Amino acid sequence: MSQVFSKSPKHCAERRRFTISKYHKKLFFAFSSFLTLLLAVIFLIWLTLHPSKPQFSLTQADIYQLSLTRPSLLNSSIQLTFLSKNPNKRVAIYYDQLQAYASYKGQQITVDTSLPPFYQDHEEANLLTAFLQGTALPVAPSFGYEVGRDQIAGKIVLSLKVNGKLRWKVGSWVSGRYRFNVNCVSIIAFGPNTVPTSPLSSNRGTQCSTTV
């Protein structure tokens, strides 16, 4: 007499759950492997390219006006020329939302001035000119005294700054925007015998610090 074995519904349900669980594990393993491979490729590309931050230097600074209309209100007029260089061999750069201004002893002495956006190819260098102005800008009451001390010392030191956003370009791929800041220091001759009608000028090249 033969025996007939039949599987209970409970046994079938357990087998089905086991099959589904096994399928999910395979799916998860495949997705994890793909994600790991993708991250490894991105990391290798980054190591290969690894864009260096742009280099800025100040080539010319001219002060046409720096005068107080009242003890604490300043009129200013300054022209700057920067040299911008992209040191990367494989990465180009887009520059956007550029703003330049000048400061003296921690006080901003011009308003923010917009510079036109531009594109910089591999290892390319560009000259940028900015004309900065300020009208009736509030400054500290000691501003005139500090400038007078610098004139006795024979020099005036200005901080010249450029802020903006950049995008890296590799082939047809363009990155998101990264904020960058440029800080230049210009030391300009300013003695007691300076002719009032001529601008205070410095044409000594000054390397600027750049942060991205």
Secondary structure by P-SEA (a helix, b strand, c coil): cbbbbbbcaaaaaaaaaaaaaaaaaaaaaaaaaaaaaaaaaaaaaaaacccccbbbbbcbbbbcbbbbccccbbbbbbbbbbbbbbccccbbbbbcbbbbbccccccccccbbbbbbbccccbbbbbbbbbbbccccccccaaaaaaaaaaaacbbbbbbbccbbbbbbcccccccbbbbbbbbbbbbbbccccccccccccccbbbbbbcc
